[in-house]
């Protein structure tokens, strides 16, 4: 059974980060039983959730990981989010869903239904 859950163990965050990003960060993992098959890493800084890295097994899971990460930040006071521009998965997602938006996007754009919905 698939599960998506926050990463609570600092050593798991360190392993997935592999020294690429400085400072505190949060994350989500995707697993099937004991098998890890995807993750996201993000940072909450004031009112912005910064998506740092993602390893999605496919685009369906990528959307779920991004939404879960931004919702986690929102629950802790973040009202906006942004993407690491060096990550091709994030840039593709932004082109598809937020092409007209700037670098920092209101959480409402992610969680508010499209007009006509």
Buried (B, 14 or more C-beta within 10 A) or exposed (E): EEEBEEBEEEEBBEEBBEEEBEEEBBBBBBBEEEEBBBBBBBBBEEBBBBBBBBBBEEEEBBBBBBBBBBBBBBEEEBBBBBBBEEBEBBEEBBEEBBEEEEEEBEBEEBEEEEEEE
